[in-house]
Amino acid sequence: MSAIEVGAKLEGKVTGITHFGAFVELDGGVTGLVHISEIADSYVKDVKDHLKLEDVVTVKVINVDNDGKIGLSIKKAVDKPPEAPRTTEFRRDGNRDGFRDRGGFGKGGDRRHGSGNKVSFEDKMSRFLRDSEERISSLKKNTEGKRGGRGARRV
């Protein structure tokens, strides 16, 4: 039996299926677990929708515990092309990536003070910081009385 190393891609046979994953027997009679979250890139509701007993699958070893448990992944064993770097696309209306302007700081100035006023970046930033600090202080006030547990206030 060869030592199972993390990162190795191996072939194995599905020997058991549970609600939380599938057991895969590797070379040398060693068995590892493919957790349900490691079966496919998409959401897996039922393991049986993706695997059946005796299926031969390619797996990647993702961890080997000191007690001999082997964690496997089917989705990480599949070589995917590298993703292109994400770029920010600007639309004609000045918004990025299709997000719509939710008011206040749009292209046409500050909508709270009339549409003709242009607001500088510094003004927008100071307003943001002020609003943010107000929200944080409000949260702190509302949570301070809830830290005692079981509804009792500390004295």
C-alpha positions in Angstrom: 0.0 0.0 0.0 1.4 3.4 -1.0 1.0 6.4 1.3 -1.9 8.6 0.5 -0.7 12.2 0.0 -2.7 15.4 0.2 -3.1 16.8 -3.3 -2.8 13.5 -5.1 -5.4 12.6 -7.8 -6.5 9.0 -7.7 -9.2 6.7 -9.1 -11.5 4.9 -6.8 -14.8 3.0 -6.6 -17.9 4.2 -4.8 -18.5 1.6 -2.1 -21.1 3.4 0.1 -23.5 6.3 -0.2 -24.9 8.2 2.8 -27.0 11.4 3.2 -23.7 13.3 3.9 -21.5 11.9 1.2 -20.0 8.9 -0.5 -17.3 6.4 0.6 -14.7 5.7 -2.1 -12.3 2.8 -2.0 -8.8 3.7 -3.3 -5.9 1.4 -4.3 -4.8 -0.8 -1.5 -8.2 -1.2 0.1 -8.0 2.3 1.7 -11.4 4.1 1.9 -12.0 7.8 2.0 -15.0 10.0 2.3 -16.2 12.5 -0.4 -18.4 14.9 1.6 -21.6 16.0 -0.1 -20.2 19.5 -0.5 -17.2 18.1 -2.5 -19.2 16.2 -5.0 -20.1 18.9 -7.5 -19.7 22.7 -8.1 -23.4 23.0 -8.0 -25.7 22.4 -5.0 -26.1 18.7 -4.2 -29.4 17.9 -2.5 -29.1 14.1 -2.8 -25.8 12.3 -3.3 -27.7 9.6 -5.2 -28.5 12.1 -8.0 -24.8 12.3 -8.8 -23.3 9.0 -7.8 -24.2 5.3 -7.5 -22.5 2.3 -6.0 -19.7 0.8 -8.0 -19.1 4.1 -10.0 -15.4 4.6 -10.7 -14.5 8.2 -10.0 -11.4 10.4 -10.0 -10.9 12.1 -6.6 -8.4 14.5 -5.1 -7.1 13.9 -1.6 -7.8 17.1 0.4 -6.8 15.9 3.8 -5.5 13.0 5.8 -6.2 13.0 9.5 -3.9 11.5 12.1 -6.5 8.8 12.9 -6.4 7.7 9.2 -9.5 9.4 7.9 -9.1 10.5 4.3 -11.0 13.5 2.9 -11.6 13.4 -0.8 -13.1 15.7 -3.4 -14.5 15.0 -6.8 -15.1 18.6 -7.8 -11.4 19.6 -7.0 -10.2 16.7 -9.1 -11.6 18.2 -12.2 -9.1 20.6 -13.9 -10.8 23.8 -14.7 -9.4 26.5 -17.0 -8.1 29.5 -15.0 -10.6 32.2 -14.6 -10.1 35.5 -16.4 -9.4 38.4 -14.0 -12.6 40.2 -13.1 -13.0 43.7 -14.6 -15.3 46.4 -13.6 -17.5 47.4 -16.5 -19.1 50.8 -16.6 -22.4 51.3 -18.3 -23.5 54.5 -20.0 -25.5 55.6 -17.0 -22.2 55.7 -14.9 -23.0 52.6 -12.8 -20.7 49.6 -12.4 -21.6 46.0 -13.2 -25.3 46.7 -13.6 -25.9 47.9 -10.0 -28.5 50.7 -10.0 -27.9 53.9 -8.1 -29.9 53.7 -4.9 -30.0 57.4 -4.3 -28.0 60.1 -2.5 -24.8 60.0 -4.3 -25.6 59.6 -8.0 -24.1 61.2 -11.1 -26.3 64.2 -10.9 -25.2 65.3 -7.5 -26.7 64.9 -4.1 -30.4 64.3 -4.6 -31.3 65.3 -1.1 -30.2 68.9 -1.7 -31.5 69.5 -5.2 -30.4 68.1 -8.6 -28.1 71.0 -9.6 -25.6 70.7 -6.7 -22.4 68.8 -7.5 -21.0 67.1 -4.4 -17.3 66.6 -4.0 -15.8 63.2 -3.1 -14.7 64.6 0.3 -18.3 65.7 1.1 -19.6 62.3 0.1 -17.0 60.5 2.2 -17.6 62.7 5.3 -21.4 62.1 5.0 -20.8 58.4 4.7 -18.5 58.4 7.8 -21.0 60.4 9.8 -23.9 58.1 8.8 -21.8 55.1 9.5 -20.8 56.3 13.0 -24.5 57.1 13.8 -25.5 53.6 12.9 -22.7 52.0 14.9 -23.6 54.1 18.0 -27.2 53.2 17.6 -26.3 49.5 17.4 -24.2 49.7 20.5 -27.0 51.4 22.5 -29.4 48.7 21.5 -27.1 45.8 22.3 -25.5 46.9 25.6 -28.5 45.8 27.6 -28.7 42.4 26.0 -25.3 41.1 27.2 -26.2 39.8 30.6 -27.9 36.6 29.5 -31.3 35.4 30.7 -32.6 38.9 30.7 -30.8 40.0 33.9 -29.0 43.3 34.0 -25.6 43.4 35.6 -25.2 45.7 38.6 
